[in-house]
Amino acid sequence: MAKSPFLARIKRDVLAIVAAIPEGRLVTFAAIGTHLDVAPRHAAYILAMLDGPEREALPWQRAVAADGVVDRPAQRERLAAE
């Protein structure tokens, strides 16, 4: 996915932030974007494009839109399982 050094750095940093979110807590794409000085949509895109092994290893379900709405069934299921 990361074809540029900039995108590779953002992906690395987004994955590190999401991996550090404790169980039972959420973070917004806006908060991730602010922390990394990138647009929130970049964080959302990176998480949306995770491959199978990354999706299983990372608690991606803990990252939500600024309004807190969880509209993806898989995300809702994973959060409920926590």
N, C-alpha and C positions, 0 to 999 in steps of 0.2 A: 504494500500500500504506500509506504513512505518513499516517494520518488525524489524528494528534495531534502537537503540537510535540515531545513527549517521545519518541514512537516515531521521528519524523523524525531527532532528534538521535542516538538510539541507532543507527539504521540508518547514518547518516553515519559515525559513529565505528567501528562494526563493519566497514564496508566499507573504511575507511582502514586499520584494523589488518590485515585480511586481505590487502589490496593490498600491504602492507609485508612480508609473510612471504617470506623468501628461498626460492628453489627448493631442494628437498631438505630443507626444514625443515617441521615441523608445529607447530600450536598447538591447545590444547584449547578447547572452548567455555567450560569453567570458567575458564581463564586470561583469556579475553576478558571474561567476565562479571565476574571479580574486578577487572580493570583498569578497567572502566567502571562498577563498582558496580551491576550488574544481574544477574539470574538467568542462568545458562548457557543455559537454554532460549530466552531472548530472542535471543541470538546465533544459536543453531541455527535458530530460526524465521526470522529475517531471511535467513539464507543459503539456507534451503529455499525461500523465496518469491521468489528472484531471477528476473527475467524473462530472456528469451533473450540480449539484448545484454549484460546484466550478467553472466550466467553465462559468457559467452565471454570477457569482458574481465578477470574477476576470478579469482584462483587459489583459489576456494572449496574445492577439494579438499584444501587444506592445513589445514583446520580439522576436528578430529575430536573424538569423545567422550572423556571422561576416561580410559576404559579403552584407548583407542588403536585400537579395532576399527573397521575400514573395511568396512562391509557393503553399501555401495551400489556396484553394478558400474561405474557411470559414474565414481565417485570413484576406485575401484581402477584403472580404465583410465587416467585422467588422471595419477594418481600414478606409475604404471608408465611412462608416456610421458616423465616428467621424468627 
